[in-house]
Amino acid sequence: MGRLSRRRFTRIGLATGAAIAVARCSRPDAPYGTPNNPARGPQVNRNAMRDVTLRLIGTGPSQIHEIRKKAEEDLGFSIDMRAFSMTESVRFARTQPEDYDLFIGDYSRLPRIVPSGSLQPIHVQRIAAFSSINSFFTQGTFEGKPVERSQGAAPHQVMYLEGADSTEFSSTPTDFATLIPFQYSADTIGYHADLTGRTIASWGELFNEEFLGRVALLDSPQIGILDAAMAAEALGLMQFADKGNMTREEIDQLIALLIEQKRNGQFWGLWTTIDESADWMAKRDVALQPMWVPAIATLKSRGINCIPAALREGYRGWSNGIGLSSNLSDTTLDAAYAYINWTLEGWVGAFLMRQGYYSALPNNARKYMSQSEWDFWYKGDPSSGPVMDPLGRRLERRGTTRKGGGFVERFGAIACWNSIMNEHRYLVRKWDEFTAAEPLQDDTA
């Protein structure tokens, strides 16, 4: 068979989660990794809640075994985590509120979930640290200034509900939240520097013939289409009024471009899980692709020269939050609020920041991080020691600066947020046409 006919376009099952496991706990005043220094946790009524089992649903990257284990130790009740694909988690959250207690998902999915009434409004008075959550979410401000209208769906636009029994979003802050944020990031291209041979600095490189057959995309109509739009716009092939809410004509044009690229052999495949994207690059099949930070961290810990690109067109932003099932009440509802408060206390934030994510309360996370970690992950300054992942494996050498800078630089350069388009159903049908298209056969083999 010829080279082009061997290009694989797979749509496999759900990931079991990122290859990130146990993090050593430390006192807020002790450096990360110091043994026998348990982290502090919020006080809860263990006797009243000890028979509770909270059922959490979400995607693989949000269902982390070591977070579950630590929560059970600190809170005194059981937690069951179930992971789904992005599409499946939204469907489950919308249609089966009696079968879960907490939903963990992207704010961009809320327009498809909230109108169903399957999530109950969160009383912000019951969130102890709510006033300290990054104002990006709660007030729509960044670095003291109002967030300018961005393309896609910024989280603050769907942060609040109009009332205690409402399924309508409020454009201004209220006492009732949709989700409580705890994890967010700015996604970019990851590239294997040994294979590209040079720095990658533009989304347009996804369509560069220099990397024919060595590029992968995310198999998600909601997200993969945005990455493709960033590439098309970077090359001047298309211009969008709002990449996060395309017209049918724009979708048609962009899908036609993707099919053309695919038939020419540009793509190695379409990945569906973090593990899959990391594996393709580790095997040197893929030189560059849109990547999530746990996959990049996994490769770096294995000594693979995977670099998160600082792209001149900016990043694609996303944010996960925790929501309450409408079926919750009494002691189980109390336990759910206890869990949300626990995620904001700091330990979870530090764990996630060591993966490359950001915490909704960075100063709480800082209590569980060394100064060197804080400088590298949040401030974007050179580390004063080796940079470690949650397993304690080295990611970077001493003196390294995070690619793309710190929080302010990265979140000040969000070009588009994940979103659900008005033409979502049409987009899904067209994306299916793209995934079903076959590469042209290589007749020279």
C-alpha positions in Angstrom: 0.0 0.0 0.0 1.1 3.6 -0.6 1.9 6.1 2.1 -1.2 8.1 1.7 -3.5 5.1 1.8 -2.1 4.3 5.2 -3.3 7.5 6.8 -5.5 6.6 9.7 -8.7 8.4 10.6 -10.0 6.8 13.8 -12.9 7.5 16.1 -12.1 5.3 19.1 -13.6 5.1 22.6 -13.3 7.2 25.6 -10.0 7.8 27.3 -9.5 6.6 30.9 -8.0 10.0 31.6 -4.7 11.7 31.3 -1.6 9.8 32.3 -1.1 11.9 35.4 -1.5 10.2 38.8 -0.5 10.7 42.4 0.7 14.1 43.7 2.6 14.3 47.0 0.8 16.5 49.5 2.5 19.3 51.4 1.7 21.8 54.0 1.0 25.3 52.7 4.3 26.4 54.2 6.3 23.4 53.0 7.8 22.9 49.5 6.0 20.5 47.2 7.0 16.9 47.6 7.9 17.1 51.3 6.8 13.7 52.8 4.5 13.3 55.7 3.0 16.8 55.6 -0.7 16.3 54.8 -2.5 19.1 53.2 -5.2 21.0 55.0 -8.8 20.5 54.1 -12.2 22.1 54.9 -14.1 21.0 58.0 -17.3 19.1 57.2 -19.7 17.1 59.3 -18.4 13.6 58.6 -21.0 11.8 60.7 -23.9 13.3 58.7 -22.3 12.6 55.4 -20.3 9.4 55.9 -22.9 7.2 54.1 -23.1 9.5 51.1 -21.6 8.5 47.7 -21.4 11.4 45.3 -21.7 10.5 41.7 -19.6 12.7 39.4 -19.8 12.7 35.6 -17.5 14.4 33.1 -14.9 13.9 30.5 -11.7 11.8 31.2 -9.4 14.7 31.9 -11.6 15.9 34.7 -12.1 12.5 36.4 -8.7 12.1 38.1 -8.3 9.1 40.5 -5.9 11.0 42.8 -8.3 13.9 43.2 -11.1 11.5 44.1 -8.9 9.7 46.6 -7.8 12.9 48.3 -11.4 14.2 48.4 -12.6 11.0 50.1 -9.8 11.3 52.7 -10.6 14.9 53.5 -14.3 14.9 53.3 -15.1 11.5 54.8 -17.6 10.2 52.2 -17.3 8.2 49.0 -17.1 9.6 45.4 -17.8 7.7 42.2 -16.4 9.2 39.0 -17.7 8.3 35.6 -16.0 9.5 32.4 -17.7 10.1 29.1 -16.8 11.6 25.8 -17.7 15.3 25.5 -20.8 14.6 23.5 -21.9 11.8 25.8 -21.4 13.8 29.0 -23.6 16.6 27.7 -26.3 14.2 26.7 -26.2 12.4 30.0 -26.2 15.7 32.0 -29.2 17.0 30.1 -31.4 13.8 30.1 -30.5 11.8 33.2 -30.2 14.1 36.3 -31.4 11.3 38.6 -28.3 9.3 37.7 -25.6 11.7 38.7 -25.0 14.3 41.5 -22.3 16.5 40.1 -21.6 17.5 36.5 -18.1 18.6 35.5 -18.1 20.2 32.1 -17.1 23.1 29.8 -19.1 26.4 30.2 -19.6 26.4 26.4 -21.9 23.3 26.8 -24.3 25.1 29.1 -26.6 26.4 26.4 -27.4 22.8 25.6 -27.9 21.7 29.2 -29.3 24.6 31.3 -32.7 25.0 29.4 -33.5 21.3 30.2 -33.7 22.1 33.9 -31.4 19.2 34.7 -29.0 21.5 36.7 -30.1 23.4 39.7 -28.9 26.9 40.3 -26.0 27.1 42.8 -26.5 29.5 45.7 -23.3 31.5 45.7 -23.7 32.2 49.4 -22.9 28.6 50.1 -19.6 28.8 48.2 -17.2 30.1 50.9 -14.6 31.5 48.6 -16.9 32.7 45.8 -15.9 36.4 46.2 -12.2 35.4 45.7 -12.8 33.4 42.4 -11.0 35.0 39.5 -13.1 38.0 38.3 -12.7 36.8 34.8 -15.6 34.5 35.7 -17.6 36.4 38.2 -17.4 39.9 36.9 -16.3 39.6 33.3 -13.1 41.6 34.1 -9.4 40.8 33.4 -6.6 42.7 35.1 -9.1 45.3 36.3 -10.6 46.0 32.9 -13.8 44.7 31.4 -13.3 41.7 29.1 -13.8 42.8 25.5 -16.2 40.8 23.5 -14.3 37.7 22.4 -15.2 35.3 19.7 -16.9 32.2 20.9 -18.5 31.9 24.4 -16.6 33.5 27.3 -17.5 31.8 30.6 -18.8 35.0 32.3 -21.5 35.2 29.6 -23.2 32.0 31.0 -22.0 32.2 34.6 -25.3 33.3 36.2 -29.0 32.4 36.2 -31.8 34.9 36.7 -33.2 33.2 39.9 -33.4 30.2 42.2 -35.7 28.4 39.9 -34.6 29.8 36.6 -33.2 28.2 33.4 -32.5 31.5 31.9 -29.0 33.0 31.8 -28.5 36.4 33.4 -26.3 39.0 31.7 -25.4 40.5 35.1 -24.2 38.9 38.3 -26.9 37.3 40.6 -26.9 35.0 43.6 -27.3 32.0 41.4 -24.5 30.4 39.4 -24.6 27.7 36.7 -21.3 26.2 37.5 -18.4 26.9 39.9 -15.2 27.2 37.9 -12.1 25.2 39.0 -10.1 24.4 35.9 -9.3 26.3 32.7 -6.6 26.8 30.1 -5.5 28.2 26.8 -5.1 25.5 24.2 -2.5 25.6 21.5 -0.5 23.4 19.1 1.9 20.9 20.5 4.9 20.0 18.3 7.7 17.5 18.4 10.7 19.8 18.0 12.9 17.0 16.8 10.5 16.3 13.9 9.6 19.9 12.9 13.2 21.0 13.1 12.1 24.6 13.9 9.8 26.7 16.1 6.1 26.5 15.3 4.4 29.9 15.8 1.2 29.9 13.8 -2.0 27.9 13.6 -1.5 28.0 9.8 1.2 25.3 10.2 -1.6 22.7 10.5 -2.1 23.1 6.7 1.6 23.4 5.8 2.6 20.9 3.1 6.0 20.7 4.8 4.3 18.5 7.3 2.3 16.4 4.9 0.9 13.3 6.6 2.4 14.4 10.0 -0.5 16.5 11.3 -3.3 15.4 13.5 -6.6 17.1 14.6 -9.0 16.6 17.4 -12.1 14.7 16.3 -14.7 17.0 17.8 -17.0 19.2 15.7 -17.3 21.8 18.5 -13.5 22.1 19.1 -11.8 20.7 16.0 -13.6 23.1 13.8 -12.3 26.0 15.8 -8.7 24.9 15.5 -9.2 24.5 11.7 -10.8 28.0 11.6 -7.8 29.4 13.4 -5.5 27.8 10.7 -7.6 29.0 7.8 -7.8 32.5 9.1 -4.0 32.6 9.8 -3.3 31.7 6.2 -5.8 34.3 4.9 -8.0 31.5 3.3 -11.1 32.6 5.2 -12.2 35.4 7.5 -14.9 34.9 10.2 -17.1 37.4 11.9 -17.2 35.0 14.9 -15.3 31.7 14.6 -17.4 30.5 17.6 -20.7 31.0 15.8 -20.2 30.3 12.1 -22.9 30.7 9.4 -23.8 27.7 7.3 -21.9 29.2 4.4 -18.7 29.5 6.5 -19.1 25.9 7.8 -19.5 24.6 4.2 -16.4 26.5 3.1 -14.3 25.4 6.0 -15.4 21.7 5.8 -14.6 21.7 2.1 -11.1 23.0 2.9 -10.6 20.3 5.5 -11.8 17.6 3.1 -9.3 18.9 0.5 -6.5 18.8 3.0 -7.4 15.3 4.1 -7.6 14.0 0.5 -4.2 15.5 -0.2 -2.8 13.4 2.7 -2.2 16.3 5.2 -3.5 14.5 8.2 -2.2 11.4 9.9 -5.4 11.1 11.8 -8.1 12.5 14.1 -7.4 11.9 17.8 -10.2 11.4 20.4 -8.3 11.0 23.6 -5.4 12.6 25.4 -3.6 9.2 25.5 -4.0 8.8 21.7 -2.6 12.2 20.9 0.5 11.6 23.1 1.0 8.1 21.7 1.0 9.2 18.1 3.6 11.8 18.8 5.7 9.5 21.0 5.8 7.0 18.0 6.9 9.9 15.8 3.9 9.5 13.5 2.7 13.1 14.2 5.0 16.1 14.2 2.4 18.7 15.3 -1.3 18.9 16.4 -3.6 20.8 18.7 -2.9 19.3 22.1 -4.1 19.4 25.7 -1.6 20.2 28.4 -1.7 16.7 30.2 -0.6 15.1 26.9 2.3 17.6 26.5 3.3 17.0 30.2 3.2 13.2 29.7 5.6 13.4 26.7 7.9 15.8 28.4 8.1 13.5 31.5 9.2 10.8 29.1 12.0 12.9 27.7 10.2 13.7 24.4 10.8 17.2 23.1 7.2 18.2 22.8 6.7 22.0 22.9 3.5 23.9 23.5 3.5 26.6 20.8 3.2 30.3 21.5 1.1 31.2 18.5 1.0 34.7 17.2 -2.8 34.5 16.4 -3.5 33.7 20.1 -5.0 30.7 21.9 -8.3 28.8 22.1 -9.7 29.2 25.6 -11.9 26.8 27.6 -13.1 26.4 31.2 -14.5 23.6 33.2 -16.9 24.1 36.2 -18.9 21.9 38.6 -22.7 21.9 38.5 -25.4 20.4 40.7 -28.0 17.9 39.5 -31.6 19.1 39.8 -32.2 15.8 41.6 -30.1 16.7 44.6 -31.5 17.5 48.1 -30.9 17.2 51.8 -27.6 15.5 53.0 -26.5 14.6 49.5 -26.9 18.2 48.4 -24.9 19.3 51.5 -22.1 16.8 50.5 -22.1 18.2 47.0 -21.6 21.8 48.2 -18.9 20.4 50.6 -17.1 18.9 47.6 -17.3 22.1 45.5 -15.9 24.1 48.4 -13.1 21.5 48.8 -12.1 21.9 45.2 -11.6 25.6 45.7 -9.6 25.3 48.9 -6.2 25.0 47.2 -5.0 21.4 47.0 -6.9 20.6 43.7 -5.8 23.9 42.2 -2.1 23.1 42.9 -2.5 19.6 41.5 -4.0 20.9 38.3 -1.5 23.7 37.9 1.3 21.2 37.9 -0.4 19.7 34.8 -0.4 23.1 33.1 -4.0 24.2 33.9 -5.0 27.2 35.9 -7.0 27.4 39.2 -10.1 29.6 39.6 -8.5 30.7 42.9 -4.8 30.8 42.1 -3.8 32.3 45.5 -5.3 29.3 47.3 -3.4 27.0 45.0 -0.3 28.9 45.7 -0.4 27.7 49.4 0.4 24.2 48.1 3.1 25.2 45.7 6.8 26.0 46.1 7.9 29.5 45.0 9.7 27.9 42.0 6.5 26.2 40.9 4.5 29.4 41.2 7.1 31.4 39.3 7.1 28.9 36.4 3.4 27.9 36.1 1.6 31.1 37.0 4.0 34.1 36.7 5.9 32.8 33.6 9.2 33.5 35.3 12.3 31.2 35.1 12.0 28.3 37.6 14.6 28.3 40.4 14.5 24.5 40.5 13.5 21.6 38.3 9.8 21.7 37.1 8.0 18.5 38.2 4.6 17.0 37.2 2.2 15.6 39.8 4.1 12.3 39.8 7.3 14.1 40.8 8.8 13.5 37.4 10.9 16.2 35.8 9.3 18.2 33.0 11.8 21.0 32.7 15.3 21.9 33.9 16.1 24.7 36.4 15.9 28.1 34.9 13.3 27.2 32.3 10.5 29.7 31.4 7.1 28.4 30.4 6.5 28.7 26.7 4.0 31.5 26.0 4.6 33.2 29.4 2.5 33.3 32.5 -1.2 33.6 33.2 -1.5 37.2 32.2 0.3 36.8 28.9 -1.6 33.6 28.0 -5.1 34.7 29.0 -4.6 38.1 27.5 -4.2 36.4 24.2 -7.4 34.3 23.9 -8.5 34.5 20.3 -11.6 32.3 20.6 -13.5 30.4 23.3 -15.0 27.0 22.9 -18.6 27.4 22.0 -21.8 25.7 20.8 -22.9 27.4 17.5 -26.4 28.3 16.5 -25.8 25.9 13.6 -24.6 23.1 15.8 -26.6 20.3 14.3 -25.7 21.3 10.8 -22.0 21.5 11.9 -22.1 18.0 13.3 -23.5 16.6 10.0 -20.8 18.4 8.0 -18.1 17.3 10.3 -19.3 13.7 9.8 -18.7 14.3 6.0 -15.2 15.3 6.8 -14.4 12.3 9.0 -16.0 10.0 6.4 -13.9 11.4 3.5 -11.1 9.1 2.3 -7.6 10.2 1.4 -6.6 9.9 -2.2 -4.7 6.7 -3.0 -1.0 6.8 -3.7 -0.6 5.2 -7.1 3.2 5.5 -7.1 3.6 2.8 -4.4 
